[in-house]
């Protein structure tokens, strides 16, 4: 139980520092944009490469992978149906909202929660694999097409090789699959740069909160409300149902997959929204509110499902 609170306290403190720096304006008006692009093009790719290259394949391709994928797709599908059919959302904001509903914060919240609550940080790897090699390519391709204003099959087919997050993840996975043990002088720069990714993403998120009102008019209140219900409640319930009734997971594995499904919306969703300059208030509000709501949800899950 204490692990949940410790993990969120660490995350909240970094976000608070970003907010304070934003209020003082000591970094200037372009700080959020510059640091966000640095995270997208440099620090996150370095982190993802090192995580994938050093991942345990037995953990990567365990039953946690399909259960996590099913839970995410259910929530993403429900959001798309409601937001498109009822609210007529266009492709770009629809994509950001769908990501917010099913893309969990597996890095800066998932890693400490997995370490303090589950006791095995490596269990985050299957979720990372699914999100980076399946969800991210699809979403980024749609965003690329929606914001470019033209459909080009060449652009669609080459999008994965133009995105640094996908490139880094694939290269790291290939290294793991081939059993390539890269020497320390090669890996250490990736670890050093990757170590900066989580605090920078959280810091930029804090910067984005200054001068903004949560759920202000025109920010997509209905979309955020739907995301919160799907992400905080529906996704862990689906993971529990699928994990226990379909895959017959052990008590420890079921607890792990439900905890991971209950993680809040990833700050990466805001990074993507900022990169394409679309639905940024939705991504920001969804990440913040689901993070707050996730605390009592994770406490309840721990109380009922944690192995004795």
PEZI-V607665 format. One record per residue. N is the residue number from 1. RES is the residue in one letter. SS is DSSP state (A for helix, B for strand, O for the rest). Layout:
<<N:RES:SS> <N:RES:SS>>
This chain:
<<1:X:O> <2:X:A> <3:X:A> <4:X:A> <5:X:A> <6:X:A> <7:X:A> <8:X:A> <9:X:A> <10:X:A> <11:X:A> <12:X:A> <13:X:A> <14:X:A> <15:X:A> <16:X:A> <17:X:A> <18:X:A> <19:X:A> <20:X:A> <21:X:A> <22:X:A> <23:X:A> <24:X:A> <25:X:O> <26:X:O> <27:X:O> <28:X:O> <29:X:O> <30:X:O> <31:X:A> <32:X:A> <33:X:A> <34:X:A> <35:X:A> <36:X:A> <37:X:A> <38:X:A> <39:X:A> <40:X:A> <41:X:A> <42:X:A> <43:X:A> <44:X:A> <45:X:A> <46:X:A> <47:X:A> <48:X:A> <49:X:A> <50:X:A> <51:X:A> <52:X:A> <53:X:A> <54:X:O> <55:X:O> <56:X:O> <57:X:A> <58:X:A> <59:X:A> <60:X:A> <61:X:O> <62:X:O> <63:X:A> <64:X:A> <65:X:A> <66:X:A> <67:X:A> <68:X:A> <69:X:A> <70:X:A> <71:X:A> <72:X:A> <73:X:A> <74:X:A> <75:X:A> <76:X:A> <77:X:A> <78:X:A> <79:X:A> <80:X:A> <81:X:A> <82:X:A> <83:X:A> <84:X:A> <85:X:A> <86:X:O> <87:X:O> <88:X:O> <89:X:O> <90:X:O> <91:X:A> <92:X:A> <93:X:A> <94:X:A> <95:X:A> <96:X:A> <97:X:A> <98:X:A> <99:X:A> <100:X:A> <101:X:A> <102:X:A> <103:X:O> <104:X:B> <105:X:O> <106:X:O> <107:X:O> <108:X:O> <109:X:O> <110:X:A> <111:X:A> <112:X:A> <113:X:A> <114:X:A> <115:X:A> <116:X:A> <117:X:A> <118:X:A> <119:X:O> <120:X:O> <121:X:A> <122:X:A> <123:X:A> <124:X:A> <125:X:A> <126:X:A> <127:X:A> <128:X:A> <129:X:A> <130:X:A> <131:X:A> <132:X:A> <133:X:A> <134:X:A> <135:X:A> <136:X:A> <137:X:A> <138:X:A> <139:X:A> <140:X:A> <141:X:A> <142:X:A> <143:X:A> <144:X:A> <145:X:A> <146:X:A> <147:X:A> <148:X:A> <149:X:O> <150:X:O> <151:X:O> <152:X:O> <153:X:A> <154:X:A> <155:X:A> <156:X:A> <157:X:A> <158:X:A> <159:X:A> <160:X:A> <161:X:A> <162:X:A> <163:X:O> <164:X:A> <165:X:A> <166:X:A> <167:X:A> <168:X:A> <169:X:A> <170:X:A> <171:X:A> <172:X:A> <173:X:A> <174:X:A> <175:X:A> <176:X:A> <177:X:A> <178:X:O> <179:X:O> <180:X:O> <181:X:O> <182:X:O> <183:X:O> <184:X:A> <185:X:A> <186:X:A> <187:X:A> <188:X:A> <189:X:A> <190:X:A> <191:X:A> <192:X:A> <193:X:A> <194:X:A> <195:X:A> <196:X:A> <197:X:A> <198:X:A> <199:X:A> <200:X:A> <201:X:A> <202:X:A> <203:X:A> <204:X:A> <205:X:A> <206:X:A> <207:X:A> <208:X:A> <209:X:A> <210:X:O> <211:X:O> <212:X:O> <213:X:O> <214:X:O> <215:X:O> <216:X:O> <217:X:O> <218:X:O> <219:X:O> <220:X:O> <221:X:A> <222:X:A> <223:X:A> <224:X:A> <225:X:A> <226:X:A> <227:X:A> <228:X:A> <229:X:A> <230:X:A> <231:X:A> <232:X:A> <233:X:A> <234:X:A> <235:X:A> <236:X:A> <237:X:A> <238:X:A> <239:X:A> <240:X:A> <241:X:A> <242:X:A> <243:X:A> <244:X:A> <245:X:A> <246:X:A> <247:X:O> <248:X:O> <249:X:O> <250:X:O> <251:X:A> <252:X:A> <253:X:A> <254:X:A> <255:X:A> <256:X:A> <257:X:A> <258:X:A> <259:X:A> <260:X:A> <261:X:A> <262:X:O> <263:X:O> <264:X:O> <265:X:B> <266:X:O> <267:X:A> <268:X:A> <269:X:A> <270:X:A> <271:X:A> <272:X:A> <273:X:A> <274:X:A> <275:X:A> <276:X:A> <277:X:O> <278:X:O> <279:X:O> <280:X:A> <281:X:A> <282:X:A> <283:X:A> <284:X:A> <285:X:A> <286:X:A> <287:X:A> <288:X:A> <289:X:A> <290:X:A> <291:X:A> <292:X:A> <293:X:A> <294:X:A> <295:X:A> <296:X:A> <297:X:A> <298:X:A> <299:X:A> <300:X:A> <301:X:A> <302:X:A> <303:X:A> <304:X:A> <305:X:A> <306:X:O> <307:X:O> <308:X:O>>
